[in-house]
Amino acid sequence: MARVIYLDNSLRGKTTQAVQFGEVVFLFDEYDTRPSSFDPTFQLTLKEKLYELDFDPETDYIAVTGKYINTVLLVATVVVTFGTVSLLLFDARLQRYLETKLPFE
């Protein structure tokens, strides 16, 4: 089953539209402490969390929401580690998520 990965758990309760794409999963639960995005270990921590989740870039999505510097680092980590990433981008005008994949097909 596909999953929608959120980095920022402050978005709990705001994920109802994402469930149509798969199970909503937060990379860090509300009690996790994580390094600052400016800490060199941040990307390593992201990579470890993705491996713990058994992340599959072919079926799992990254939700592009929340603090963008963190999301950009997550997307970059996924692309460097797995070679591809499926994204859900929220279109505020349409009020729905749009799918895309990097690198573009």
C-alpha positions as CSV (number, residue, x, y, z in Angstrom):
1,M,0.0,0.0,0.0
2,A,1.2,3.5,-0.8
3,R,2.1,5.9,1.9
4,V,2.2,9.7,2.1
5,I,5.2,10.8,4.1
6,Y,5.0,14.1,6.0
7,L,8.1,15.5,7.6
8,D,6.4,18.1,9.8
9,N,4.1,16.6,12.4
10,S,2.6,20.0,13.1
11,L,0.3,19.2,10.2
12,R,-1.5,16.4,12.0
13,G,-5.2,16.8,11.4
14,K,-4.6,18.6,8.1
15,T,-4.0,15.5,6.0
16,T,-7.5,14.5,5.0
17,Q,-7.0,15.1,1.3
18,A,-3.8,13.1,1.3
19,V,-5.4,9.8,2.4
20,Q,-6.7,9.2,-1.1
21,F,-3.1,8.6,-2.1
22,G,-2.2,6.3,0.7
23,E,-1.6,5.9,4.4
24,V,-0.4,9.1,6.1
25,V,2.9,8.6,7.9
26,F,4.9,11.2,9.8
27,L,8.7,10.8,9.5
28,F,9.1,12.1,13.0
29,D,6.5,11.5,15.6
30,E,5.5,14.2,18.0
31,Y,8.0,13.1,20.7
32,D,11.0,12.7,18.5
33,T,13.8,15.2,18.7
34,R,15.6,15.8,15.4
35,P,18.6,17.8,14.5
36,S,18.1,21.3,13.1
37,S,18.0,21.5,9.3
38,F,21.3,23.4,9.6
39,D,23.0,20.6,11.4
40,P,25.1,18.4,9.1
41,T,23.5,15.3,10.7
42,F,20.0,16.3,9.6
43,Q,20.2,14.6,6.2
44,L,21.7,11.5,7.7
45,T,18.8,11.4,10.2
46,L,16.3,11.7,7.3
47,K,18.0,8.9,5.5
48,E,17.9,6.6,8.6
49,K,14.2,7.4,9.1
50,L,13.4,6.6,5.5
51,Y,15.2,3.2,5.8
52,E,13.4,2.5,9.1
53,L,10.1,3.1,7.3
54,D,11.3,0.8,4.4
55,F,10.6,3.7,2.1
56,D,9.8,2.8,-1.5
57,P,10.2,5.6,-4.0
58,E,8.0,3.8,-6.5
59,T,4.9,3.7,-4.3
60,D,5.4,6.2,-1.5
61,Y,4.9,9.9,-1.8
62,I,6.6,12.8,-0.1
63,A,4.0,15.6,0.8
64,V,5.5,18.9,-0.1
65,T,4.1,21.0,2.8
66,G,5.3,22.7,6.0
67,K,8.7,24.3,6.4
68,Y,10.2,24.3,2.9
69,I,13.9,24.2,3.8
70,N,13.2,20.9,5.6
71,T,11.1,19.5,2.8
72,V,13.7,20.5,0.2
73,L,16.4,18.7,2.2
74,L,14.1,15.6,2.5
75,V,13.4,15.6,-1.3
76,A,17.1,16.0,-2.1
77,T,17.9,13.2,0.3
78,V,15.4,10.9,-1.3
79,V,16.6,11.7,-4.9
80,V,20.2,11.2,-4.0
81,T,19.5,8.0,-2.1
82,F,16.9,6.3,-4.3
83,G,17.3,8.1,-7.7
84,T,13.7,9.2,-7.8
85,V,10.9,10.6,-5.7
86,S,7.1,10.8,-6.0
87,L,5.7,14.1,-4.7
88,L,2.3,15.4,-3.7
89,L,2.1,19.2,-4.2
90,F,-0.8,21.0,-2.7
91,D,-2.4,23.4,-5.2
92,A,-4.1,26.1,-3.1
93,R,-6.1,27.4,-6.0
94,L,-7.6,23.9,-6.7
95,Q,-7.6,22.9,-3.0
96,R,-6.2,19.5,-3.8
97,Y,-2.9,17.6,-4.1
98,L,-1.3,17.0,-7.5
99,E,1.1,14.2,-8.2
100,T,4.5,14.6,-9.8
101,K,7.7,12.5,-10.0
102,L,11.4,13.5,-10.1
103,P,13.2,13.2,-12.2
104,F,10.4,14.1,-14.6
105,E,9.2,11.3,-16.8
